[in-house]
Each structure stands twice: as structure tokens, then as C-alpha cells.
Amino acid sequence: MQTKKNDMGVSPVIAVILMVAITVVLAGVVFLWAQSFTDQAGDDVKTLNLKVGIDSNAFLCGANADHAGVEIEVLGGTINWNEYKILINVGGSDIILYNALTSVDVSAAPLSANGDSQSLAGETVWYTQDTLTTASVTVGSPYTVKIVDIDGNRVAWKSENVIATA
């Protein structure tokens, strides 16, 4: 008695269905992977036109006069400071000078001449923090200042090598 050997594997119809299903799944995975790159830049990026300086001179922060400060001049447009937090990197760590969400105590509130939290072109605001003392800022040393969009948690503006002046 001889047995019949079956060489057929999978029927052609099932093979086509499997290939189409695998292709659809792979296309979906590639689509989701590629979409993750565009999610980061999906929102409109606000352009900030600023000039930043660091002054190591003592000025008031509460009742004390031993703090350095960051001076931000708005060169163009209008900035709503409630949308941003401002950081300076000192000694390898970021010091938050202003954060609208957590009401970080600053010596100079980010208010314009009309008393609101917006700054127009030509206006200048000062920021400091209790931890930003004159001892922590060295004249002639470079520092990095970042302005971070609170909603997107992205750096909206950054300036490296801002030299502290006296």
C-alpha cells in the first residue's frame, strides 16, 4: 500500500488573503510611526523676536538687593507672558525665573505699562529669582536663556552664550 503525498501547502486564495493582511498591518505600523514625527510640529510655532541680556548687578528681589536679573526686550510683535516660562542655565541646571502656571515669585512682575501680562514691541521686562544671586552670576561668563511654551512644553526661544554684564 502506497500513501499519497500532498505537496500543496496553503491554497492560493488563503495565501493571497494572508499577504494582503500582512501588508495592511505593516502599512498601518509604518503610518503610525511616521505620524509620530509630525505630531511634534503639528501646532503653530510662535516666533519670538527678543533681545536678552543678563545683569549681574544687585537689584531688589523682595526685600533683598543681591540678585542678578535677566532683561528681555521685545523687538517685535506682542508676547503674552502667561503662555511661557523663562529659564536661565546656571552651573548646569535651569533656574526658573518665571512660570505663569506655578506663579514663581519674581522681583519684577511681567507687566507692561498698562498693567497686563503682555509686552509689546519696544517694551522691556526684568526677571529674577531668589536663587539667582549676584554670587551665582559671573560677569563676562556665558549663560543660556530659554523661553518655553507652557502648552506644548517646547522651547520657543533660546539664546546661548548670553554674556553677563555688570
C-alpha positions as CSV (number, residue, x, y, z in Angstrom):
1,M,0.0,0.0,0.0
2,Q,1.3,3.3,-1.1
3,T,0.4,6.6,0.6
4,K,-0.3,9.7,-1.4
5,K,2.0,12.6,-0.6
6,N,0.3,16.0,-0.5
7,D,2.7,18.7,-1.8
8,M,0.2,21.6,-1.9
9,G,0.8,23.8,1.2
10,V,-1.8,26.6,1.5
11,S,-4.4,27.2,-1.1
12,P,-3.7,30.2,-3.4
13,V,-6.8,32.0,-2.0
14,I,-5.7,31.8,1.6
15,A,-2.1,32.8,0.6
16,V,-3.4,36.0,-1.1
17,I,-5.5,36.9,1.9
18,L,-2.6,36.4,4.3
19,M,-0.3,38.5,2.1
20,V,-2.9,41.4,1.9
21,A,-3.5,41.2,5.7
22,I,0.3,41.3,6.5
23,T,0.7,44.3,4.0
24,V,-2.1,46.2,5.6
25,V,-0.8,45.7,9.1
26,L,2.7,46.7,8.1
27,A,1.4,49.8,6.3
28,G,-0.5,50.8,9.4
29,V,2.6,50.4,11.6
30,V,4.7,52.5,9.3
31,F,2.0,55.1,9.1
32,L,1.7,55.4,12.9
33,W,5.5,55.5,13.2
34,A,5.8,58.3,10.5
35,Q,2.9,60.2,12.1
36,S,4.8,60.4,15.4
37,F,7.3,62.7,13.7
38,T,4.6,65.2,12.6
39,D,2.9,65.3,16.0
40,Q,5.8,67.2,17.5
41,A,5.5,70.0,14.9
42,G,1.7,69.9,14.4
43,D,1.0,73.1,16.3
44,D,1.8,76.6,15.0
45,V,5.2,77.6,16.2
46,K,5.2,81.1,17.6
47,T,8.1,83.3,16.6
48,L,9.5,85.4,19.4
49,N,11.6,88.4,18.4
50,L,13.6,89.2,21.5
51,K,16.9,90.6,22.8
52,V,18.1,89.2,26.1
53,G,20.8,90.4,28.5
54,I,22.0,89.3,31.9
55,D,22.8,91.9,34.5
56,S,24.9,90.7,37.5
57,N,24.3,93.9,39.4
58,A,22.3,93.7,42.5
59,F,18.6,94.7,42.3
60,L,15.7,94.0,44.5
61,C,14.1,90.6,44.8
62,G,11.6,91.1,47.6
63,A,13.5,93.0,50.4
64,N,17.0,91.8,49.3
65,A,19.2,93.7,46.8
66,D,21.7,90.9,46.0
67,H,20.2,89.3,42.9
68,A,21.1,89.2,39.2
69,G,18.5,89.5,36.6
70,V,17.6,88.8,33.0
71,E,16.4,91.7,30.9
72,I,14.2,90.8,27.9
73,E,13.4,93.4,25.3
74,V,10.6,92.6,22.9
75,L,11.8,93.7,19.4
76,G,8.6,92.8,17.5
77,G,5.1,91.6,18.0
78,T,3.2,91.1,21.2
79,I,4.1,88.5,23.8
80,N,1.6,87.1,26.3
81,W,3.8,86.0,29.2
82,N,1.1,83.8,30.6
83,E,2.0,81.3,27.9
84,Y,5.7,80.9,28.8
85,K,8.1,80.1,31.4
86,I,11.6,81.6,31.5
87,L,14.7,79.7,32.5
88,I,18.4,80.5,32.8
89,N,21.0,77.8,33.0
90,V,23.5,78.4,35.9
91,G,26.0,75.8,36.9
92,G,24.5,73.2,34.7
93,S,20.9,73.4,36.0
94,D,18.0,75.5,34.9
95,I,16.6,78.2,37.3
96,I,13.0,79.1,36.6
97,L,12.7,82.9,36.6
98,Y,9.0,83.0,35.6
99,N,6.3,80.4,35.2
100,A,2.7,81.6,34.8
101,L,1.4,78.2,35.8
102,T,3.1,77.9,39.2
103,S,3.3,81.6,40.0
104,V,7.0,81.6,40.6
105,D,7.9,84.7,42.7
106,V,9.8,87.2,40.6
107,S,11.0,90.6,41.6
108,A,9.7,92.3,38.6
109,A,6.3,91.1,37.5
110,P,6.0,90.6,33.8
111,L,3.7,93.5,33.4
112,S,3.7,96.2,30.7
113,A,3.0,99.8,31.3
114,N,-0.8,99.2,31.0
115,G,-0.7,96.6,33.8
116,D,-1.4,93.4,31.8
117,S,0.8,90.4,31.2
118,Q,1.6,91.2,27.6
119,S,4.6,93.0,26.3
120,L,4.5,95.0,23.1
121,A,7.4,95.7,20.7
122,G,9.8,98.1,22.4
123,E,8.9,97.1,25.9
124,T,11.4,95.6,28.3
125,V,10.8,93.3,31.3
126,W,13.1,92.1,34.0
127,Y,13.1,88.7,35.7
128,T,15.0,87.4,38.7
129,Q,14.6,84.7,41.3
130,D,15.7,84.2,44.9
131,T,18.2,81.6,43.8
132,L,19.7,83.8,41.1
133,T,22.1,85.8,43.3
134,T,24.9,88.1,42.3
135,A,27.3,85.4,43.5
136,S,25.9,82.8,41.1
137,V,26.3,85.0,38.0
138,T,29.8,85.9,37.0
139,V,30.5,89.0,34.8
140,G,31.8,88.0,31.4
141,S,30.6,84.4,31.7
142,P,28.2,83.0,29.1
143,Y,24.7,81.7,30.1
144,T,21.8,80.1,28.2
145,V,18.4,81.7,28.5
146,K,15.3,79.7,27.3
147,I,11.7,80.7,26.9
148,V,9.5,77.6,27.0
149,D,5.9,77.4,25.6
150,I,3.9,76.0,28.5
151,D,1.2,74.4,26.5
152,G,3.5,72.5,24.1
153,N,6.3,72.2,26.7
154,R,8.7,73.1,23.9
155,V,11.5,75.7,23.7
156,A,10.0,78.6,21.8
157,W,13.1,80.8,22.0
158,K,16.7,80.1,23.1
159,S,19.9,82.1,23.3
160,E,23.2,80.5,24.2
161,N,26.3,82.4,25.2
162,V,24.5,85.4,26.7
163,I,27.3,87.2,28.4
164,A,26.6,88.6,31.9
165,T,27.4,92.3,32.3
166,A,28.0,94.4,35.4
